[in-house]
């Protein structure tokens, strides 16, 4: 990624804790719904010009970061832990069907 424009890492947000970064819109939407259902307030921040690209193209390539209040970080982590473990399995190829 591009370190000059800050695309290689999440932004620092005062009073908020980064709980996850997503690079695909499906996992991002699932995480947002899980947090909403659990009543955990969150902030989704697109990296770079990702918000504009998402509006125009329907997707973005720079990734999105989900932040929560520091007091809610533990609860938010518990809520999205199943999704994060599923994403990790998919990246490692462990969740592939053998035919």
C-alpha positions in Angstrom: 0.0 0.0 0.0 0.9 3.6 -0.1 2.6 5.0 3.1 2.7 8.6 1.7 -1.1 8.9 1.7 -1.6 6.8 4.8 -3.2 3.9 3.0 -1.0 1.3 4.6 -2.3 1.7 8.2 -5.4 2.8 10.0 -5.8 6.5 11.1 -5.4 7.3 14.8 -8.6 8.4 16.3 -8.6 10.1 19.7 -10.8 8.2 22.2 -11.5 5.4 19.8 -10.0 1.9 19.4 -9.5 0.1 16.1 -11.1 -3.3 16.3 -10.9 -4.5 12.7 -9.9 -3.5 9.1 -11.8 -5.0 6.1 -10.9 -5.0 2.5 -14.1 -6.5 1.1 -17.6 -4.9 1.4 -19.3 -8.1 2.4 -17.3 -8.7 5.5 -17.5 -5.0 6.3 -21.3 -5.1 6.1 -21.5 -8.2 8.2 -19.3 -6.7 10.9 -21.4 -3.5 10.9 -24.7 -5.5 11.3 -23.2 -7.6 14.1 -22.2 -4.5 16.0 -25.6 -2.8 15.4 -27.5 -5.9 16.6 -25.3 -6.0 19.7 -26.0 -2.3 20.3 -22.3 -1.4 20.1 -21.8 2.1 18.6 -19.0 2.2 16.0 -17.4 4.5 13.4 -16.5 3.1 10.0 -13.7 5.1 8.3 -12.7 4.4 4.7 -9.0 4.8 3.9 -7.7 7.3 1.4 -10.4 8.4 -1.1 -12.2 5.1 -0.5 -15.5 6.8 0.3 -15.6 8.7 -3.0 -14.6 5.5 -4.9 -17.3 3.5 -3.1 -20.0 6.0 -4.1 -18.8 6.1 -7.8 -17.8 2.4 -8.4 -19.8 0.6 -5.7 -16.7 -0.7 -4.0 -13.3 0.6 -2.7 -9.8 -0.9 -2.8 -8.1 0.8 0.1 -9.9 -0.9 3.0 -12.2 0.3 5.8 -11.4 0.5 9.5 -14.0 0.0 12.3 -13.4 2.0 15.4 -15.3 1.8 18.8 -15.1 3.7 22.0 -12.4 2.5 24.2 -15.0 1.4 26.8 -16.7 -0.8 24.2 -13.6 -2.4 22.7 -13.8 -5.6 24.6 -17.5 -6.2 23.9 -17.0 -5.2 20.2 -14.1 -7.7 19.9 -16.3 -10.5 21.4 -19.1 -9.6 19.0 -17.1 -9.8 15.8 -14.6 -12.5 16.8 -16.5 -15.2 14.9 -16.4 -13.2 11.7 -12.7 -12.4 12.2 -11.8 -16.1 12.7 -13.9 -17.0 9.6 -12.0 -14.3 7.5 -8.7 -15.6 8.8 -9.6 -19.2 7.8 -10.7 -18.0 4.3 -7.3 -16.2 3.9 -5.4 -19.3 4.9 -7.4 -21.5 2.6 -8.7 -23.7 5.4 -12.3 -23.1 4.5 -12.1 -24.4 0.9 -14.2 -27.3 -0.2 -12.3 -30.2 -1.5 -14.1 -31.8 -4.4 
